[in-house]
Amino acid sequence: MAVLTVPSWVIPGTYAENLRFLESKKEIRGVELLFFLYNDEIKSQFDSEWDEIRSYTERFAFTVHLPEFLLPEHEELIARLAPLARHFIIHPDAENPAGQAALLGSWKERYGAAFLAENIFQGKGVSSLDILLPHLDEDFALCMDTGHLLLDGKNPSDFFKAWQDRQNRIEEIHLHSLDQNQSAVDGRLADHRRLREDEPWLLELLPLLKDYQGIINLEVFSWEEVEAGIEVLRKFSMLD
């Protein structure tokens, strides 16, 4: 059975406020600590809540989404979180893949094989993951993001089957949907939308995940959308 996780932003508030809210939600077994940015404000908040965050290590499996644009100084964050984190998710750099691969290689030597490269929508059927992969070790693990695949016109089931046939490379799945129409109304991203049980791509994918042992992250940013995803997974017997 997969480990079900959610982002550290499902209610408006800080890391600790979200952890307190999620503590009683029995279906949620892990939390993805989000660091899309790592500026002085976020660092200050994180520093002030560090002891409380660490107090949840018995309750939650933690993963970390590293900043979108990785820099050598982000090693400070990795070094601090390495004892807690099961995975560090990275966005591939399509502009400097060789440089990013070298940076990841040095971090992998110091912190182990905890880094996962995520497929990112690039447009025209090409993702930045496709650009980065030739520069990485052949066994570098992956994070499959369904919303990014859908944006790129790709079938998540095809992606899953292709990479699981190569030494079970997918260690985490960011499971969310698209809603282009609603995006035009509310101005939010078209992806990172709640799951809908009648979606053909999801109906095809879920049977493939019955025996999946990695992390499934309902990567949506409200508790209402998380609950909708939990209900879908429960209907398909994907939860304990």
URDA-V641433 format. One record per pair of residues at least 12 apart in sequence whose C-alpha atoms are under 8 Angstrom apart, sorted by the first residue. I is the first residue (numbers start at 1). J is the second residue. D is the distance in Angstrom with one decimal. If there is no record, write none. Layout:
I&J&D / I&J&D
This chain:
1&210&7.1 / 1&211&6.2 / 1&212&6.2 / 1&213&5.4 / 1&214&8.0 / 1&238&7.5 / 1&239&7.6 / 1&240&7.7 / 2&211&7.7 / 2&212&5.7 / 2&213&4.6 / 2&214&5.2 / 2&215&5.5 / 2&216&6.3 / 3&29&6.2 / 3&30&7.1 / 3&213&7.3 / 3&214&6.3 / 3&215&4.7 / 3&216&6.0 / 4&27&7.1 / 4&28&5.6 / 4&29&5.6 / 4&30&6.3 / 4&215&6.1 / 4&216&5.0 / 4&217&5.9 / 4&218&7.4 / 5&28&5.6 / 5&29&5.7 / 5&30&4.3 / 5&31&5.1 / 5&32&6.8 / 5&215&6.9 / 5&216&6.1 / 5&217&4.5 / 5&218&6.3 / 6&28&7.1 / 6&30&6.6 / 6&31&5.1 / 6&32&6.0 / 6&217&5.2 / 6&218&5.2 / 6&219&5.8 / 6&220&7.4 / 6&226&7.6 / 7&31&5.5 / 7&32&4.5 / 7&33&6.3 / 7&34&6.7 / 7&217&7.5 / 7&218&7.5 / 7&219&5.9 / 7&220&7.1 / 7&221&7.0 / 8&31&5.9 / 8&32&5.7 / 8&33&5.1 / 8&34&6.1 / 9&34&7.7 / 9&221&5.7 / 9&222&7.2 / 10&220&7.3 / 10&221&4.8 / 10&222&4.2 / 10&223&5.0 / 10&226&7.7 / 11&221&7.5 / 11&222&5.8 / 11&223&6.4 / 14&45&7.5 / 15&33&7.5 / 15&46&7.4 / 15&49&7.5 / 15&53&7.5 / 16&49&6.3 / 16&52&6.6 / 16&53&6.2 / 19&53&7.6 / 19&56&7.8 / 23&59&7.4 / 27&230&7.8 / 27&239&7.4 / 27&240&7.9 / 29&59&7.2 / 29&60&5.4 / 29&61&6.3 / 30&59&7.8 / 30&60&4.4 / 30&61&4.3 / 30&62&5.6 / 30&63&7.6 / 31&60&6.4 / 31&61&6.4 / 31&62&5.2 / 31&63&6.4 / 32&62&5.9 / 32&63&4.6 / 32&64&5.3 / 32&65&6.6 / 32&217&7.8 / 33&62&7.0 / 33&63&6.1 / 33&64&4.7 / 33&65&6.1 / 34&64&6.1 / 34&65&5.0 / 34&66&7.1 / 35&64&7.3 / 35&65&5.6 / 35&66&5.3 / 35&67&5.2 / 36&65&6.7 / 36&66&6.1 / 36&67&4.2 / 36&68&5.4 / 37&66&7.9 / 37&67&5.0 / 37&68&6.9 / 38&67&6.5 / 54&84&7.6 / 57&84&6.9 / 61&84&8.0 / 61&85&7.4 / 61&86&6.9 / 62&84&6.3 / 62&85&5.0 / 62&86&6.0 / 62&87&7.6 / 63&85&5.0 / 63&86&5.4 / 63&87&4.8 / 63&88&6.0 / 63&89&7.7 / 64&85&6.5 / 64&87&6.2 / 64&88&4.8 / 64&89&6.1 / 65&88&5.8 / 65&89&4.7 / 65&90&6.6 / 66&88&6.4 / 66&89&5.9 / 66&90&5.7 / 66&91&7.9 / 67&90&7.5 / 67&91&8.0 / 68&90&7.1 / 68&91&5.8 / 69&91&7.4 / 69&93&7.5 / 70&90&7.9 / 70&100&7.7 / 72&103&7.2 / 75&107&7.7 / 79&111&7.7 / 82&111&6.9 / 86&114&6.5 / 87&114&4.8 / 87&115&5.8 / 87&116&6.8 / 88&114&5.9 / 88&115&4.7 / 88&116&6.1 / 89&115&6.0 / 89&116&5.0 / 89&117&6.2 / 89&118&6.7 / 89&143&7.2 / 90&115&7.0 / 90&116&6.1 / 90&117&5.2 / 90&118&6.1 / 91&117&6.2 / 91&118&5.6 / 91&119&7.5 / 91&120&6.8 / 92&117&6.4 / 92&118&6.9 / 92&119&7.6 / 92&120&7.3 / 92&128&5.6 / 92&129&5.6 / 92&131&8.0 / 92&132&6.1 / 93&128&6.5 / 93&132&6.9 / 94&128&5.0 / 94&129&7.7 / 94&131&5.9 / 94&132&6.6 / 97&131&6.8 / 97&132&5.0 / 97&135&6.8 / 98&132&7.4 / 98&135&5.8 / 101&132&7.3 / 101&135&5.9 / 101&136&5.8 / 105&136&8.0 / 113&140&7.7 / 113&141&7.9 / 115&140&7.8 / 115&141&7.0 / 116&140&7.1 / 116&141&5.1 / 116&142&4.7 / 116&143&5.6 / 116&171&7.7 / 117&129&7.0 / 117&140&7.7 / 117&141&6.6 / 117&142&4.8 / 117&143&5.7 / 118&142&5.9 / 118&143&4.5 / 118&144&6.0 / 118&145&6.8 / 119&142&7.9 / 119&143&6.9 / 119&144&6.1 / 119&145&6.2 / 119&148&6.9 / 119&149&7.5 / 120&145&7.7 / 120&148&5.8 / 120&149&7.7 / 121&148&5.1 / 121&149&6.8 / 121&151&6.6 / 121&152&5.8 / 122&152&7.4 / 123&152&6.0 / 124&152&7.0 / 125&152&5.6 / 125&153&7.0 / 125&154&7.7 / 126&152&7.6 / 127&152&7.9 / 139&167&7.8 / 139&169&7.1 / 140&169&7.3 / 141&169&5.0 / 141&170&6.0 / 141&171&6.5 / 142&169&5.8 / 142&170&4.7 / 142&171&6.1 / 142&172&7.0 / 143&170&5.7 / 143&171&6.2 / 143&172&4.8 / 143&173&5.6 / 143&174&7.2 / 144&159&8.0 / 144&160&7.5 / 144&170&6.5 / 144&172&6.4 / 144&173&4.7 / 144&174&6.1 / 145&173&5.8 / 145&174&4.5 / 145&175&6.3 / 145&176&7.7 / 146&173&7.5 / 146&174&6.2 / 146&175&5.5 / 146&176&6.0 / 146&177&6.9 / 147&174&7.8 / 147&175&7.1 / 147&176&5.5 / 147&177&5.2 / 147&178&6.2 / 147&191&5.2 / 147&192&6.4 / 148&191&7.2 / 150&177&7.7 / 150&178&7.2 / 151&178&7.6 / 151&191&7.4 / 155&201&6.8 / 156&201&7.0 / 156&205&6.9 / 157&201&7.3 / 157&204&6.6 / 157&205&5.1 / 157&208&7.6 / 170&214&7.7 / 171&214&5.1 / 171&215&6.5 / 172&214&5.6 / 172&215&4.6 / 172&216&5.9 / 172&217&7.3 / 173&214&7.8 / 173&215&6.1 / 173&216&4.8 / 173&217&5.9 / 174&216&6.1 / 174&217&4.8 / 174&218&6.1 / 174&219&5.6 / 175&216&6.6 / 175&217&5.8 / 175&218&5.1 / 175&219&6.1 / 176&191&7.0 / 176&192&5.2 / 176&193&5.6 / 176&194&5.9 / 176&195&5.8 / 176&218&6.2 / 176&219&6.1 / 176&220&6.7 / 177&191&5.7 / 177&192&5.9 / 177&193&4.8 / 177&194&5.9 / 177&195&5.5 / 177&196&7.8 / 178&190&5.4 / 178&191&4.3 / 178&192&6.7 / 178&193&5.5 / 178&194&7.9 / 179&191&6.5 / 179&193&6.4 / 192&219&6.2 / 192&220&5.0 / 192&221&7.5 / 193&220&6.1 / 193&225&7.2 / 194&220&6.7 / 194&225&5.0 / 194&226&7.0 / 194&228&6.4 / 194&229&6.2 / 195&225&7.8 / 195&228&6.6 / 195&229&5.3 / 195&232&7.1 / 196&228&7.8 / 196&229&7.7 / 196&232&7.1 / 197&232&5.8 / 206&236&7.6 / 210&238&6.7
